[in-house]
Amino acid sequence: MTVNNTISPKAKFGKNVSIGQFNIIEDNVVIGDNVVIGSFCIIRSNVKIKNDVVLKNHIEIRENTSIDKASFVDSYVAVSGSVKIGKNVTLRYGTILARGAEIGDGCYLSPRVMLNNLNQDKQQIGGAKLGKNCFIGTQSVLHHGVKLGSNVTVGAMSFVNKDCRTGCTYVGIPARLIKKKE
Ligand SMILES: CC(C)(COP(=O)(O)OP(=O)(O)OC[C@H]1O[C@@H](n2cnc3c(N)ncnc32)[C@H](O)[C@@H]1OP(=O)(O)O)[C@@H](O)C(=O)NCCC(=O)NCCS
């Protein structure tokens, strides 16, 4: 388990955890049962990862982030600090989550989705907050501070700069409502 990995003695592991090579796992990380971690991942301090989560390769998860049960994190995902990721979430290849973002249970973020934050001139606004079961199309950008209800769909390559209502579909730059909840 420790071949070519740098693992803090203060990190805690559940049962049946599988770890590849060249990973860094920092202090007070807590990893649940049956978690699979690929290679070249950095897991910063105080990150909590629940049971049955899969992390592929070349992932960075920054401080104080939590990932709930059975979520899947694809390669080259980057997660800033203090992000909350729910159960059964899928984060596809190359997705970036800004500090403070919240991803509800069952959400699917397609490849290269970007959640922005704002951190300038003493102003700090964290990443978007998504309800449950949202689908975000590939290469979309969710602007800092926006809130999405549950079951929201965002089309590919959209720029979402306003809150999105539960069950509705939004597309385009800036994103416009194309389908209301029935
Ligand atoms: C948003 C989406 C789900 C809508 O699908 P749909 O309900 O079948 O909608 P339609 O194809 O009927 O399109 C409705 C309108 O929205 C427009 N539209 C659809 N998707 C769009 C998008 N991503 N960006 C801009 N406009 C879009 C269509 O051109 C159409 O406009 P019009 O009425 O002016 O002609 C789909 O287009 C989409 O983007 N899916 C995401 C695909 C993806 O990223 N997959 C990742 C796989 S890993």
The ligand as a Tripos MOL2 file, in Angstrom:
@<TRIPOS>MOLECULE
LIG
   48    50     1     0     0
SMALL
NO_CHARGES

@<TRIPOS>ATOM
      1 C1        -29.2640   20.5910  -23.1880 C.3       1 LIG1
      2 C2        -29.6440   19.3230  -23.9130 C.3       1 LIG1
      3 C3        -29.8090   18.2040  -22.8770 C.3       1 LIG1
      4 C4        -30.9740   19.6550  -24.5760 C.3       1 LIG1
      5 O1        -31.4240   18.5930  -25.3140 O.3       1 LIG1
      6 P1        -32.9380   18.6270  -25.8990 P.3       1 LIG1
      7 O2        -33.8970   18.7730  -24.7600 O.co2     1 LIG1
      8 O3        -33.0810   17.4560  -26.7930 O.co2     1 LIG1
      9 O4        -33.0090   20.0230  -26.6670 O.3       1 LIG1
     10 P2        -33.0530   20.3150  -28.2410 P.3       1 LIG1
     11 O5        -31.9540   19.5940  -28.9430 O.co2     1 LIG1
     12 O6        -34.4760   20.0790  -28.6550 O.co2     1 LIG1
     13 O7        -32.7360   21.8680  -28.2970 O.3       1 LIG1
     14 C5        -33.6290   22.8690  -27.8400 C.3       1 LIG1
     15 C6        -33.0340   24.2270  -28.2000 C.3       1 LIG1
     16 O8        -31.8500   24.4420  -27.4080 O.3       1 LIG1
     17 C7        -30.7070   24.6130  -28.2670 C.3       1 LIG1
     18 N1        -29.6040   23.9080  -27.6100 N.ar      1 LIG1
     19 C8        -29.5780   22.6200  -27.2060 C.ar      1 LIG1
     20 N2        -28.4130   22.3500  -26.6010 N.ar      1 LIG1
     21 C9        -27.7070   23.4860  -26.6110 C.ar      1 LIG1
     22 C10       -26.4350   23.8370  -26.1060 C.ar      1 LIG1
     23 N3        -25.6830   22.9530  -25.4710 N.pl3     1 LIG1
     24 N4        -26.0050   25.1040  -26.2730 N.ar      1 LIG1
     25 C11       -26.7820   26.0230  -26.9050 C.ar      1 LIG1
     26 N5        -28.0140   25.7470  -27.3940 N.ar      1 LIG1
     27 C12       -28.4640   24.4910  -27.2560 C.ar      1 LIG1
     28 C13       -31.1000   23.9970  -29.5790 C.3       1 LIG1
     29 O9        -30.3640   24.5750  -30.6210 O.3       1 LIG1
     30 C14       -32.5620   24.3550  -29.6330 C.3       1 LIG1
     31 O10       -32.6870   25.7260  -29.9500 O.3       1 LIG1
     32 P3        -33.8510   26.2810  -30.9220 P.3       1 LIG1
     33 O11       -35.1540   25.9070  -30.2410 O.co2     1 LIG1
     34 O12       -33.5960   27.7540  -30.9760 O.co2     1 LIG1
     35 O13       -33.6670   25.5480  -32.2110 O.co2     1 LIG1
     36 C15       -28.5650   18.8720  -24.9430 C.3       1 LIG1
     37 O14       -28.6070   19.6890  -26.0970 O.3       1 LIG1
     38 C16       -27.1360   18.9590  -24.3760 C.2       1 LIG1
     39 O15       -26.4240   19.9720  -24.4840 O.2       1 LIG1
     40 N6        -26.7090   17.8480  -23.7580 N.am      1 LIG1
     41 C17       -25.4080   17.7600  -23.1110 C.3       1 LIG1
     42 C18       -24.5070   16.7690  -23.8470 C.3       1 LIG1
     43 C19       -23.2550   16.5280  -23.0850 C.2       1 LIG1
     44 O16       -22.5430   17.4350  -22.6810 O.2       1 LIG1
     45 N7        -22.9580   15.2690  -22.8400 N.am      1 LIG1
     46 C20       -21.8010   14.8660  -22.0880 C.3       1 LIG1
     47 C21       -21.5400   13.4290  -22.3420 C.3       1 LIG1
     48 S1        -20.2100   12.7950  -21.3790 S.3       1 LIG1
@<TRIPOS>BOND
     1     1     2 1
     2     2     3 1
     3     2     4 1
     4     2    36 1
     5     4     5 1
     6     5     6 1
     7     6     7 2
     8     6     8 1
     9     6     9 1
    10     9    10 1
    11    10    11 2
    12    10    12 1
    13    10    13 1
    14    13    14 1
    15    14    15 1
    16    15    16 1
    17    15    30 1
    18    16    17 1
    19    17    18 1
    20    17    28 1
    21    18    19 ar
    22    18    27 ar
    23    19    20 ar
    24    20    21 ar
    25    21    22 ar
    26    21    27 ar
    27    22    23 1
    28    22    24 ar
    29    24    25 ar
    30    25    26 ar
    31    26    27 ar
    32    28    29 1
    33    28    30 1
    34    30    31 1
    35    31    32 1
    36    32    33 2
    37    32    34 1
    38    32    35 1
    39    36    37 1
    40    36    38 1
    41    38    39 2
    42    38    40 1
    43    40    41 1
    44    41    42 1
    45    42    43 1
    46    43    44 2
    47    43    45 1
    48    45    46 1
    49    46    47 1
    50    47    48 1
@<TRIPOS>SUBSTRUCTURE
     1 LIG1         1 GROUP 0 **** ****
